């Protein structure tokens, strides 16, 4: 299905198509292996959080902090 064909669909059909795509992607991603380095990094961050050694920020605070950084 092309972009042009999708643009012609009614809104309800676009949402149904999107939902179907998300379900399919979720099924594929859920069964994909997590690289060992990624799992180790997540485990380390969870351990630091559980030990109180990490500063946890809500999403708005994190976005503000990122926006203040100079690249």
CHARMM internal coordinates of N, CA and C (Angstrom, degrees):
IC EDIT
DIST 1 N 1 CA 1.4585
DIST 1 CA 1 C 1.5249
ANGL 1 N 1 CA 1 C 107.12
DIST 1 C 2 N 1.3064
ANGL 1 CA 1 C 2 N 115.86
DIHE 1 N 1 CA 1 C 2 N 131.11
DIST 2 N 2 CA 1.4595
ANGL 1 C 2 N 2 CA 121.03
DIHE 1 CA 1 C 2 N 2 CA -178.01
DIST 2 CA 2 C 1.5275
ANGL 2 N 2 CA 2 C 111.10
DIHE 1 C 2 N 2 CA 2 C -89.62
DIST 2 C 3 N 1.3168
ANGL 2 CA 2 C 3 N 115.90
DIHE 2 N 2 CA 2 C 3 N 165.05
DIST 3 N 3 CA 1.4656
ANGL 2 C 3 N 3 CA 121.38
DIHE 2 CA 2 C 3 N 3 CA 176.22
DIST 3 CA 3 C 1.5271
ANGL 3 N 3 CA 3 C 109.70
DIHE 2 C 3 N 3 CA 3 C -59.13
DIST 3 C 4 N 1.3226
ANGL 3 CA 3 C 4 N 116.22
DIHE 3 N 3 CA 3 C 4 N -41.32
DIST 4 N 4 CA 1.4658
ANGL 3 C 4 N 4 CA 120.15
DIHE 3 CA 3 C 4 N 4 CA -179.82
DIST 4 CA 4 C 1.5308
ANGL 4 N 4 CA 4 C 110.66
DIHE 3 C 4 N 4 CA 4 C -59.97
DIST 4 C 5 N 1.3274
ANGL 4 CA 4 C 5 N 116.79
DIHE 4 N 4 CA 4 C 5 N -40.88
DIST 5 N 5 CA 1.4670
ANGL 4 C 5 N 5 CA 120.54
DIHE 4 CA 4 C 5 N 5 CA 178.80
DIST 5 CA 5 C 1.5269
ANGL 5 N 5 CA 5 C 110.90
DIHE 4 C 5 N 5 CA 5 C -67.12
DIST 5 C 6 N 1.3207
ANGL 5 CA 5 C 6 N 116.35
DIHE 5 N 5 CA 5 C 6 N -39.85
DIST 6 N 6 CA 1.4692
ANGL 5 C 6 N 6 CA 120.68
DIHE 5 CA 5 C 6 N 6 CA 179.60
DIST 6 CA 6 C 1.5249
ANGL 6 N 6 CA 6 C 110.14
DIHE 5 C 6 N 6 CA 6 C -64.11
DIST 6 C 7 N 1.3173
ANGL 6 CA 6 C 7 N 117.03
DIHE 6 N 6 CA 6 C 7 N -41.93
DIST 7 N 7 CA 1.4675
ANGL 6 C 7 N 7 CA 120.65
DIHE 6 CA 6 C 7 N 7 CA -179.66
DIST 7 CA 7 C 1.5220
ANGL 7 N 7 CA 7 C 112.14
DIHE 6 C 7 N 7 CA 7 C -60.57
DIST 7 C 8 N 1.3103
ANGL 7 CA 7 C 8 N 117.73
DIHE 7 N 7 CA 7 C 8 N -26.75
DIST 8 N 8 CA 1.4685
ANGL 7 C 8 N 8 CA 121.81
DIHE 7 CA 7 C 8 N 8 CA -178.83
DIST 8 CA 8 C 1.5295
ANGL 8 N 8 CA 8 C 112.55
DIHE 7 C 8 N 8 CA 8 C -81.59
DIST 8 C 9 N 1.3251
ANGL 8 CA 8 C 9 N 117.63
DIHE 8 N 8 CA 8 C 9 N -14.25
DIST 9 N 9 CA 1.4683
ANGL 8 C 9 N 9 CA 120.62
DIHE 8 CA 8 C 9 N 9 CA -176.99
DIST 9 CA 9 C 1.5277
ANGL 9 N 9 CA 9 C 111.06
DIHE 8 C 9 N 9 CA 9 C -71.21
DIST 9 C 10 N 1.3330
ANGL 9 CA 9 C 10 N 116.52
DIHE 9 N 9 CA 9 C 10 N 148.77
DIST 10 N 10 CA 1.4673
ANGL 9 C 10 N 10 CA 119.88
DIHE 9 CA 9 C 10 N 10 CA 172.03
DIST 10 CA 10 C 1.5321
ANGL 10 N 10 CA 10 C 109.44
DIHE 9 C 10 N 10 CA 10 C -64.94
DIST 10 C 11 N 1.3070
ANGL 10 CA 10 C 11 N 116.38
DIHE 10 N 10 CA 10 C 11 N 155.71
DIST 11 N 11 CA 1.4583
ANGL 10 C 11 N 11 CA 121.88
DIHE 10 CA 10 C 11 N 11 CA -177.19
DIST 11 CA 11 C 1.5263
ANGL 11 N 11 CA 11 C 112.38
DIHE 10 C 11 N 11 CA 11 C -54.50
DIST 11 C 12 N 1.3198
ANGL 11 CA 11 C 12 N 117.55
DIHE 11 N 11 CA 11 C 12 N -44.24
DIST 12 N 12 CA 1.4690
ANGL 11 C 12 N 12 CA 120.91
DIHE 11 CA 11 C 12 N 12 CA -178.95
DIST 12 CA 12 C 1.5273
ANGL 12 N 12 CA 12 C 111.26
DIHE 11 C 12 N 12 CA 12 C -59.92
DIST 12 C 13 N 1.3288
ANGL 12 CA 12 C 13 N 117.03
DIHE 12 N 12 CA 12 C 13 N -39.12
DIST 13 N 13 CA 1.4654
ANGL 12 C 13 N 13 CA 120.30
DIHE 12 CA 12 C 13 N 13 CA 179.22
DIST 13 CA 13 C 1.5239
ANGL 13 N 13 CA 13 C 111.26
DIHE 12 C 13 N 13 CA 13 C -70.62
DIST 13 C 14 N 1.3323
ANGL 13 CA 13 C 14 N 117.02
DIHE 13 N 13 CA 13 C 14 N -34.15
DIST 14 N 14 CA 1.4625
ANGL 13 C 14 N 14 CA 120.16
DIHE 13 CA 13 C 14 N 14 CA 176.10
DIST 14 CA 14 C 1.5234
ANGL 14 N 14 CA 14 C 110.49
DIHE 13 C 14 N 14 CA 14 C -63.29
DIST 14 C 15 N 1.3357
ANGL 14 CA 14 C 15 N 116.55
DIHE 14 N 14 CA 14 C 15 N -42.48
DIST 15 N 15 CA 1.4661
ANGL 14 C 15 N 15 CA 119.60
DIHE 14 CA 14 C 15 N 15 CA 178.12
DIST 15 CA 15 C 1.5221
ANGL 15 N 15 CA 15 C 111.07
DIHE 14 C 15 N 15 CA 15 C -64.74
DIST 15 C 16 N 1.3227
ANGL 15 CA 15 C 16 N 117.62
DIHE 15 N 15 CA 15 C 16 N -39.86
DIST 16 N 16 CA 1.4624
ANGL 15 C 16 N 16 CA 121.17
DIHE 15 CA 15 C 16 N 16 CA 178.88
DIST 16 CA 16 C 1.5290
ANGL 16 N 16 CA 16 C 110.11
DIHE 15 C 16 N 16 CA 16 C -64.29
DIST 16 C 17 N 1.3151
ANGL 16 CA 16 C 17 N 116.61
DIHE 16 N 16 CA 16 C 17 N -42.16
DIST 17 N 17 CA 1.4615
ANGL 16 C 17 N 17 CA 120.97
DIHE 16 CA 16 C 17 N 17 CA 177.85
DIST 17 CA 17 C 1.5279
ANGL 17 N 17 CA 17 C 110.61
DIHE 16 C 17 N 17 CA 17 C -62.49
DIST 17 C 18 N 1.3245
ANGL 17 CA 17 C 18 N 115.99
DIHE 17 N 17 CA 17 C 18 N -43.77
DIST 18 N 18 CA 1.4589
ANGL 17 C 18 N 18 CA 120.65
DIHE 17 CA 17 C 18 N 18 CA 178.97
DIST 18 CA 18 C 1.5287
ANGL 18 N 18 CA 18 C 110.93
DIHE 17 C 18 N 18 CA 18 C -62.76
DIST 18 C 19 N 1.3142
ANGL 18 CA 18 C 19 N 116.94
DIHE 18 N 18 CA 18 C 19 N -43.42
DIST 19 N 19 CA 1.4730
ANGL 18 C 19 N 19 CA 120.81
DIHE 18 CA 18 C 19 N 19 CA 178.62
DIST 19 CA 19 C 1.5220
ANGL 19 N 19 CA 19 C 110.81
DIHE 18 C 19 N 19 CA 19 C -61.38
DIST 19 C 20 N 1.3160
ANGL 19 CA 19 C 20 N 116.56
DIHE 19 N 19 CA 19 C 20 N -42.24
DIST 20 N 20 CA 1.4689
ANGL 19 C 20 N 20 CA 120.37
DIHE 19 CA 19 C 20 N 20 CA 178.85
DIST 20 CA 20 C 1.5180
ANGL 20 N 20 CA 20 C 111.05
DIHE 19 C 20 N 20 CA 20 C -63.33
DIST 20 C 21 N 1.3262
ANGL 20 CA 20 C 21 N 116.62
DIHE 20 N 20 CA 20 C 21 N -41.68
DIST 21 N 21 CA 1.4647
ANGL 20 C 21 N 21 CA 120.44
DIHE 20 CA 20 C 21 N 21 CA 177.80
DIST 21 CA 21 C 1.5240
ANGL 21 N 21 CA 21 C 111.30
DIHE 20 C 21 N 21 CA 21 C -62.69
DIST 21 C 22 N 1.3402
ANGL 21 CA 21 C 22 N 117.28
DIHE 21 N 21 CA 21 C 22 N -44.78
DIST 22 N 22 CA 1.4625
ANGL 21 C 22 N 22 CA 120.64
DIHE 21 CA 21 C 22 N 22 CA 179.57
DIST 22 CA 22 C 1.5222
ANGL 22 N 22 CA 22 C 111.20
DIHE 21 C 22 N 22 CA 22 C -61.49
DIST 22 C 23 N 1.3266
ANGL 22 CA 22 C 23 N 117.13
DIHE 22 N 22 CA 22 C 23 N -41.70
DIST 23 N 23 CA 1.4675
ANGL 22 C 23 N 23 CA 120.18
DIHE 22 CA 22 C 23 N 23 CA 179.26
DIST 23 CA 23 C 1.5204
ANGL 23 N 23 CA 23 C 110.83
DIHE 22 C 23 N 23 CA 23 C -62.66
DIST 23 C 24 N 1.3189
ANGL 23 CA 23 C 24 N 116.26
DIHE 23 N 23 CA 23 C 24 N -42.40
DIST 24 N 24 CA 1.4579
ANGL 23 C 24 N 24 CA 120.36
DIHE 23 CA 23 C 24 N 24 CA 179.34
DIST 24 CA 24 C 1.5238
ANGL 24 N 24 CA 24 C 111.15
DIHE 23 C 24 N 24 CA 24 C -66.10
DIST 24 C 25 N 1.3338
ANGL 24 CA 24 C 25 N 116.88
DIHE 24 N 24 CA 24 C 25 N -44.96
DIST 25 N 25 CA 1.4642
ANGL 24 C 25 N 25 CA 120.37
DIHE 24 CA 24 C 25 N 25 CA 178.35
DIST 25 CA 25 C 1.5205
ANGL 25 N 25 CA 25 C 111.93
DIHE 24 C 25 N 25 CA 25 C -62.31
DIST 25 C 26 N 1.3338
ANGL 25 CA 25 C 26 N 116.02
DIHE 25 N 25 CA 25 C 26 N -41.65
DIST 26 N 26 CA 1.4595
ANGL 25 C 26 N 26 CA 120.01
DIHE 25 CA 25 C 26 N 26 CA 179.75
DIST 26 CA 26 C 1.5180
ANGL 26 N 26 CA 26 C 110.89
DIHE 25 C 26 N 26 CA 26 C -60.32
DIST 26 C 27 N 1.3185
ANGL 26 CA 26 C 27 N 116.77
DIHE 26 N 26 CA 26 C 27 N -42.95
DIST 27 N 27 CA 1.4630
ANGL 26 C 27 N 27 CA 120.47
DIHE 26 CA 26 C 27 N 27 CA -179.78
DIST 27 CA 27 C 1.5298
ANGL 27 N 27 CA 27 C 110.52
DIHE 26 C 27 N 27 CA 27 C -63.03
DIST 27 C 28 N 1.3197
ANGL 27 CA 27 C 28 N 117.24
DIHE 27 N 27 CA 27 C 28 N -41.36
DIST 28 N 28 CA 1.4635
ANGL 27 C 28 N 28 CA 120.29
DIHE 27 CA 27 C 28 N 28 CA -179.89
DIST 28 CA 28 C 1.5193
ANGL 28 N 28 CA 28 C 111.82
DIHE 27 C 28 N 28 CA 28 C -69.78
DIST 28 C 29 N 1.3160
ANGL 28 CA 28 C 29 N 116.60
DIHE 28 N 28 CA 28 C 29 N -44.30
DIST 29 N 29 CA 1.4673
ANGL 28 C 29 N 29 CA 120.85
DIHE 28 CA 28 C 29 N 29 CA -177.61
DIST 29 CA 29 C 1.5262
ANGL 29 N 29 CA 29 C 110.78
DIHE 28 C 29 N 29 CA 29 C -68.49
DIST 29 C 30 N 1.3266
ANGL 29 CA 29 C 30 N 117.23
DIHE 29 N 29 CA 29 C 30 N -37.37
DIST 30 N 30 CA 1.4617
ANGL 29 C 30 N 30 CA 120.48
DIHE 29 CA 29 C 30 N 30 CA -178.57
DIST 30 CA 30 C 1.5217
ANGL 30 N 30 CA 30 C 112.05
DIHE 29 C 30 N 30 CA 30 C -62.94
DIST 30 C 31 N 1.3314
ANGL 30 CA 30 C 31 N 116.62
DIHE 30 N 30 CA 30 C 31 N -28.20
DIST 31 N 31 CA 1.4617
ANGL 30 C 31 N 31 CA 119.10
DIHE 30 CA 30 C 31 N 31 CA -178.62
DIST 31 CA 31 C 1.5311
ANGL 31 N 31 CA 31 C 112.31
DIHE 30 C 31 N 31 CA 31 C -96.96
DIST 31 C 32 N 1.3370
ANGL 31 CA 31 C 32 N 117.02
DIHE 31 N 31 CA 31 C 32 N -1.57
DIST 32 N 32 CA 1.4669
ANGL 31 C 32 N 32 CA 120.10
DIHE 31 CA 31 C 32 N 32 CA 179.83
DIST 32 CA 32 C 1.5248
ANGL 32 N 32 CA 32 C 110.00
DIHE 31 C 32 N 32 CA 32 C -77.34
DIST 32 C 33 N 1.3219
ANGL 32 CA 32 C 33 N 117.34
DIHE 32 N 32 CA 32 C 33 N 140.07
DIST 33 N 33 CA 1.4655
ANGL 32 C 33 N 33 CA 119.57
DIHE 32 CA 32 C 33 N 33 CA 179.01
DIST 33 CA 33 C 1.5277
ANGL 33 N 33 CA 33 C 111.18
DIHE 32 C 33 N 33 CA 33 C -70.89
DIST 33 C 34 N 1.3195
ANGL 33 CA 33 C 34 N 115.56
DIHE 33 N 33 CA 33 C 34 N 145.75
DIST 34 N 34 CA 1.4678
ANGL 33 C 34 N 34 CA 121.57
DIHE 33 CA 33 C 34 N 34 CA 176.29
DIST 34 CA 34 C 1.5245
ANGL 34 N 34 CA 34 C 106.86
DIHE 33 C 34 N 34 CA 34 C -90.15
DIST 34 C 35 N 1.3371
ANGL 34 CA 34 C 35 N 117.84
DIHE 34 N 34 CA 34 C 35 N 126.62
DIST 35 N 35 CA 1.4682
ANGL 34 C 35 N 35 CA 119.20
DIHE 34 CA 34 C 35 N 35 CA 178.35
DIST 35 CA 35 C 1.5385
ANGL 35 N 35 CA 35 C 110.47
DIHE 34 C 35 N 35 CA 35 C -57.98
DIST 35 C 36 N 1.3092
ANGL 35 CA 35 C 36 N 116.43
DIHE 35 N 35 CA 35 C 36 N 142.07
DIST 36 N 36 CA 1.4631
ANGL 35 C 36 N 36 CA 122.18
DIHE 35 CA 35 C 36 N 36 CA -176.93
DIST 36 CA 36 C 1.5263
ANGL 36 N 36 CA 36 C 111.86
DIHE 35 C 36 N 36 CA 36 C -55.54
DIST 36 C 37 N 1.3300
ANGL 36 CA 36 C 37 N 117.80
DIHE 36 N 36 CA 36 C 37 N -41.95
DIST 37 N 37 CA 1.4675
ANGL 36 C 37 N 37 CA 120.58
DIHE 36 CA 36 C 37 N 37 CA -179.43
DIST 37 CA 37 C 1.5242
ANGL 37 N 37 CA 37 C 111.03
DIHE 36 C 37 N 37 CA 37 C -62.47
DIST 37 C 38 N 1.3235
ANGL 37 CA 37 C 38 N 117.46
DIHE 37 N 37 CA 37 C 38 N -37.38
DIST 38 N 38 CA 1.4697
ANGL 37 C 38 N 38 CA 120.95
DIHE 37 CA 37 C 38 N 38 CA 178.50
DIST 38 CA 38 C 1.5202
ANGL 38 N 38 CA 38 C 110.29
DIHE 37 C 38 N 38 CA 38 C -67.47
DIST 38 C 39 N 1.3384
ANGL 38 CA 38 C 39 N 116.89
DIHE 38 N 38 CA 38 C 39 N -43.52
DIST 39 N 39 CA 1.4528
ANGL 38 C 39 N 39 CA 120.80
DIHE 38 CA 38 C 39 N 39 CA -179.44
DIST 39 CA 39 C 1.5201
ANGL 39 N 39 CA 39 C 110.68
DIHE 38 C 39 N 39 CA 39 C -64.00
DIST 39 C 40 N 1.3366
ANGL 39 CA 39 C 40 N 116.73
DIHE 39 N 39 CA 39 C 40 N -40.37
DIST 40 N 40 CA 1.4610
ANGL 39 C 40 N 40 CA 120.43
DIHE 39 CA 39 C 40 N 40 CA 178.95
DIST 40 CA 40 C 1.5292
ANGL 40 N 40 CA 40 C 110.91
DIHE 39 C 40 N 40 CA 40 C -64.11
DIST 40 C 41 N 1.3291
ANGL 40 CA 40 C 41 N 117.36
DIHE 40 N 40 CA 40 C 41 N -41.72
DIST 41 N 41 CA 1.4572
ANGL 40 C 41 N 41 CA 121.14
DIHE 40 CA 40 C 41 N 41 CA 178.98
DIST 41 CA 41 C 1.5289
ANGL 41 N 41 CA 41 C 110.61
DIHE 40 C 41 N 41 CA 41 C -63.18
DIST 41 C 42 N 1.3221
ANGL 41 CA 41 C 42 N 117.20
DIHE 41 N 41 CA 41 C 42 N -44.52
DIST 42 N 42 CA 1.4676
ANGL 41 C 42 N 42 CA 120.51
DIHE 41 CA 41 C 42 N 42 CA 177.46
DIST 42 CA 42 C 1.5234
ANGL 42 N 42 CA 42 C 111.64
DIHE 41 C 42 N 42 CA 42 C -62.08
DIST 42 C 43 N 1.3222
ANGL 42 CA 42 C 43 N 116.23
DIHE 42 N 42 CA 42 C 43 N -42.93
DIST 43 N 43 CA 1.4685
ANGL 42 C 43 N 43 CA 120.21
DIHE 42 CA 42 C 43 N 43 CA 179.05
DIST 43 CA 43 C 1.5299
ANGL 43 N 43 CA 43 C 111.38
DIHE 42 C 43 N 43 CA 43 C -61.51
DIST 43 C 44 N 1.3342
ANGL 43 CA 43 C 44 N 116.43
DIHE 43 N 43 CA 43 C 44 N -42.40
DIST 44 N 44 CA 1.4643
ANGL 43 C 44 N 44 CA 120.79
DIHE 43 CA 43 C 44 N 44 CA 178.97
DIST 44 CA 44 C 1.5342
ANGL 44 N 44 CA 44 C 110.71
DIHE 43 C 44 N 44 CA 44 C -63.57
DIST 44 C 45 N 1.3200
ANGL 44 CA 44 C 45 N 116.55
DIHE 44 N 44 CA 44 C 45 N -43.48
DIST 45 N 45 CA 1.4674
ANGL 44 C 45 N 45 CA 119.83
DIHE 44 CA 44 C 45 N 45 CA -179.32
DIST 45 CA 45 C 1.5216
ANGL 45 N 45 CA 45 C 111.34
DIHE 44 C 45 N 45 CA 45 C -67.14
DIST 45 C 46 N 1.3300
ANGL 45 CA 45 C 46 N 116.85
DIHE 45 N 45 CA 45 C 46 N -38.67
DIST 46 N 46 CA 1.4758
ANGL 45 C 46 N 46 CA 119.38
DIHE 45 CA 45 C 46 N 46 CA 177.16
DIST 46 CA 46 C 1.5289
ANGL 46 N 46 CA 46 C 110.42
DIHE 45 C 46 N 46 CA 46 C -64.48
DIST 46 C 47 N 1.3227
ANGL 46 CA 46 C 47 N 116.95
DIHE 46 N 46 CA 46 C 47 N -40.59
DIST 47 N 47 CA 1.4670
ANGL 46 C 47 N 47 CA 120.85
DIHE 46 CA 46 C 47 N 47 CA 179.90
DIST 47 CA 47 C 1.5237
ANGL 47 N 47 CA 47 C 110.65
DIHE 46 C 47 N 47 CA 47 C -64.12
DIST 47 C 48 N 1.3379
ANGL 47 CA 47 C 48 N 117.03
DIHE 47 N 47 CA 47 C 48 N -42.78
DIST 48 N 48 CA 1.4679
ANGL 47 C 48 N 48 CA 119.81
DIHE 47 CA 47 C 48 N 48 CA 178.07
DIST 48 CA 48 C 1.5265
ANGL 48 N 48 CA 48 C 110.86
DIHE 47 C 48 N 48 CA 48 C -63.39
DIST 48 C 49 N 1.3145
ANGL 48 CA 48 C 49 N 117.28
DIHE 48 N 48 CA 48 C 49 N -39.79
DIST 49 N 49 CA 1.4630
ANGL 48 C 49 N 49 CA 121.19
DIHE 48 CA 48 C 49 N 49 CA 177.66
DIST 49 CA 49 C 1.5178
ANGL 49 N 49 CA 49 C 111.60
DIHE 48 C 49 N 49 CA 49 C -63.99
DIST 49 C 50 N 1.3313
ANGL 49 CA 49 C 50 N 116.46
DIHE 49 N 49 CA 49 C 50 N -44.54
DIST 50 N 50 CA 1.4654
ANGL 49 C 50 N 50 CA 121.16
DIHE 49 CA 49 C 50 N 50 CA -179.60
DIST 50 CA 50 C 1.5247
ANGL 50 N 50 CA 50 C 111.60
DIHE 49 C 50 N 50 CA 50 C -65.48
DIST 50 C 51 N 1.3389
ANGL 50 CA 50 C 51 N 116.73
DIHE 50 N 50 CA 50 C 51 N -30.42
DIST 51 N 51 CA 1.4629
ANGL 50 C 51 N 51 CA 121.17
DIHE 50 CA 50 C 51 N 51 CA -179.46
DIST 51 CA 51 C 1.5268
ANGL 51 N 51 CA 51 C 112.16
DIHE 50 C 51 N 51 CA 51 C -86.70
DIST 51 C 52 N 1.3343
ANGL 51 CA 51 C 52 N 116.51
DIHE 51 N 51 CA 51 C 52 N -1.20
DIST 52 N 52 CA 1.4540
ANGL 51 C 52 N 52 CA 119.75
DIHE 51 CA 51 C 52 N 52 CA -179.29
DIST 52 CA 52 C 1.5211
ANGL 52 N 52 CA 52 C 113.47
DIHE 51 C 52 N 52 CA 52 C 75.49
DIST 52 C 53 N 1.3061
ANGL 52 CA 52 C 53 N 117.18
DIHE 52 N 52 CA 52 C 53 N 19.14
DIST 53 N 53 CA 1.4603
ANGL 52 C 53 N 53 CA 121.67
DIHE 52 CA 52 C 53 N 53 CA -177.37
DIST 53 CA 53 C 1.5278
ANGL 53 N 53 CA 53 C 112.78
DIHE 52 C 53 N 53 CA 53 C -97.42
DIST 53 C 54 N 1.3065
ANGL 53 CA 53 C 54 N 117.51
DIHE 53 N 53 CA 53 C 54 N 4.78
DIST 54 N 54 CA 1.4660
ANGL 53 C 54 N 54 CA 120.70
DIHE 53 CA 53 C 54 N 54 CA -178.42
DIST 54 CA 54 C 1.5234
ANGL 54 N 54 CA 54 C 109.45
DIHE 53 C 54 N 54 CA 54 C -126.08
DIST 54 C 55 N 1.3192
ANGL 54 CA 54 C 55 N 115.46
DIHE 54 N 54 CA 54 C 55 N 143.87
DIST 55 N 55 CA 1.4555
ANGL 54 C 55 N 55 CA 120.64
DIHE 54 CA 54 C 55 N 55 CA 176.66
DIST 55 CA 55 C 1.5276
ANGL 55 N 55 CA 55 C 107.51
DIHE 54 C 55 N 55 CA 55 C -89.08
DIST 55 C 56 N 1.3172
ANGL 55 CA 55 C 56 N 116.76
DIHE 55 N 55 CA 55 C 56 N 120.38
DIST 56 N 56 CA 1.4533
ANGL 55 C 56 N 56 CA 121.17
DIHE 55 CA 55 C 56 N 56 CA 178.83
DIST 56 CA 56 C 1.5215
ANGL 56 N 56 CA 56 C 108.98
DIHE 55 C 56 N 56 CA 56 C -97.57
DIST 56 C 57 N 1.3202
ANGL 56 CA 56 C 57 N 115.75
DIHE 56 N 56 CA 56 C 57 N 133.04
DIST 57 N 57 CA 1.4568
ANGL 56 C 57 N 57 CA 121.55
DIHE 56 CA 56 C 57 N 57 CA -178.94
DIST 57 CA 57 C 1.5239
ANGL 57 N 57 CA 57 C 110.26
DIHE 56 C 57 N 57 CA 57 C -119.33
DIST 57 C 58 N 1.3320
ANGL 57 CA 57 C 58 N 116.16
DIHE 57 N 57 CA 57 C 58 N 147.32
DIST 58 N 58 CA 1.4614
ANGL 57 C 58 N 58 CA 118.35
DIHE 57 CA 57 C 58 N 58 CA 171.56
DIST 58 CA 58 C 1.5255
ANGL 58 N 58 CA 58 C 106.87
DIHE 57 C 58 N 58 CA 58 C -75.61
DIST 58 C 59 N 1.3401
ANGL 58 CA 58 C 59 N 117.40
DIHE 58 N 58 CA 58 C 59 N 166.12
DIST 59 N 59 CA 1.4461
ANGL 58 C 59 N 59 CA 121.92
DIHE 58 CA 58 C 59 N 59 CA -173.11
DIST 59 CA 59 C 1.5361
ANGL 59 N 59 CA 59 C 112.45
DIHE 58 C 59 N 59 CA 59 C -60.31
DIST 59 C 60 N 1.3295
ANGL 59 CA 59 C 60 N 117.90
DIHE 59 N 59 CA 59 C 60 N -41.23
DIST 60 N 60 CA 1.4661
ANGL 59 C 60 N 60 CA 119.81
DIHE 59 CA 59 C 60 N 60 CA 179.94
DIST 60 CA 60 C 1.5262
ANGL 60 N 60 CA 60 C 111.25
DIHE 59 C 60 N 60 CA 60 C -62.54
DIST 60 C 61 N 1.3223
ANGL 60 CA 60 C 61 N 117.33
DIHE 60 N 60 CA 60 C 61 N -41.90
DIST 61 N 61 CA 1.4679
ANGL 60 C 61 N 61 CA 120.69
DIHE 60 CA 60 C 61 N 61 CA 178.71
DIST 61 CA 61 C 1.5278
ANGL 61 N 61 CA 61 C 110.91
DIHE 60 C 61 N 61 CA 61 C -65.43
DIST 61 C 62 N 1.3133
ANGL 61 CA 61 C 62 N 116.72
DIHE 61 N 61 CA 61 C 62 N -40.11
DIST 62 N 62 CA 1.4668
ANGL 61 C 62 N 62 CA 120.38
DIHE 61 CA 61 C 62 N 62 CA 179.49
DIST 62 CA 62 C 1.5279
ANGL 62 N 62 CA 62 C 110.27
DIHE 61 C 62 N 62 CA 62 C -64.10
DIST 62 C 63 N 1.3508
ANGL 62 CA 62 C 63 N 117.43
DIHE 62 N 62 CA 62 C 63 N -43.96
DIST 63 N 63 CA 1.4673
ANGL 62 C 63 N 63 CA 120.54
DIHE 62 CA 62 C 63 N 63 CA 179.06
DIST 63 CA 63 C 1.5240
ANGL 63 N 63 CA 63 C 110.52
DIHE 62 C 63 N 63 CA 63 C -61.58
DIST 63 C 64 N 1.3418
ANGL 63 CA 63 C 64 N 117.44
DIHE 63 N 63 CA 63 C 64 N -41.83
DIST 64 N 64 CA 1.4582
ANGL 63 C 64 N 64 CA 120.74
DIHE 63 CA 63 C 64 N 64 CA 179.04
DIST 64 CA 64 C 1.5313
ANGL 64 N 64 CA 64 C 111.15
DIHE 63 C 64 N 64 CA 64 C -63.20
DIST 64 C 65 N 1.3191
ANGL 64 CA 64 C 65 N 116.06
DIHE 64 N 64 CA 64 C 65 N -41.77
DIST 65 N 65 CA 1.4568
ANGL 64 C 65 N 65 CA 120.80
DIHE 64 CA 64 C 65 N 65 CA 179.58
DIST 65 CA 65 C 1.5248
ANGL 65 N 65 CA 65 C 110.40
DIHE 64 C 65 N 65 CA 65 C -64.55
DIST 65 C 66 N 1.3157
ANGL 65 CA 65 C 66 N 117.81
DIHE 65 N 65 CA 65 C 66 N -43.64
DIST 66 N 66 CA 1.4500
ANGL 65 C 66 N 66 CA 121.87
DIHE 65 CA 65 C 66 N 66 CA 178.04
DIST 66 CA 66 C 1.5248
ANGL 66 N 66 CA 66 C 110.45
DIHE 65 C 66 N 66 CA 66 C -62.34
DIST 66 C 67 N 1.3351
ANGL 66 CA 66 C 67 N 116.49
DIHE 66 N 66 CA 66 C 67 N -41.09
DIST 67 N 67 CA 1.4568
ANGL 66 C 67 N 67 CA 121.25
DIHE 66 CA 66 C 67 N 67 CA -179.50
DIST 67 CA 67 C 1.5138
ANGL 67 N 67 CA 67 C 113.05
DIHE 66 C 67 N 67 CA 67 C -65.31
DIST 67 C 68 N 1.3298
ANGL 67 CA 67 C 68 N 117.94
DIHE 67 N 67 CA 67 C 68 N -23.87
DIST 68 N 68 CA 1.4585
ANGL 67 C 68 N 68 CA 121.47
DIHE 67 CA 67 C 68 N 68 CA -179.29
DIST 68 CA 68 C 1.5247
ANGL 68 N 68 CA 68 C 112.27
DIHE 67 C 68 N 68 CA 68 C -82.51
DIST 68 C 69 N 1.3317
ANGL 68 CA 68 C 69 N 117.17
DIHE 68 N 68 CA 68 C 69 N -19.52
DIST 69 N 69 CA 1.4647
ANGL 68 C 69 N 69 CA 121.14
DIHE 68 CA 68 C 69 N 69 CA -177.50
DIST 69 CA 69 C 1.5197
ANGL 69 N 69 CA 69 C 109.87
DIHE 68 C 69 N 69 CA 69 C -72.43
DIST 69 C 70 N 1.3134
ANGL 69 CA 69 C 70 N 115.59
DIHE 69 N 69 CA 69 C 70 N 138.66
DIST 70 N 70 CA 1.4612
ANGL 69 C 70 N 70 CA 121.60
DIHE 69 CA 69 C 70 N 70 CA 176.42
DIST 70 CA 70 C 1.5270
ANGL 70 N 70 CA 70 C 108.16
DIHE 69 C 70 N 70 CA 70 C -93.91
DIST 70 C 71 N 1.3123
ANGL 70 CA 70 C 71 N 116.64
DIHE 70 N 70 CA 70 C 71 N 127.13
DIST 71 N 71 CA 1.4769
ANGL 70 C 71 N 71 CA 120.86
DIHE 70 CA 70 C 71 N 71 CA 179.11
DIST 71 CA 71 C 1.5162
ANGL 71 N 71 CA 71 C 110.26
DIHE 70 C 71 N 71 CA 71 C -97.48
END
COOR INIT
IC SEED 1 N 1 CA 1 C
IC BUILD
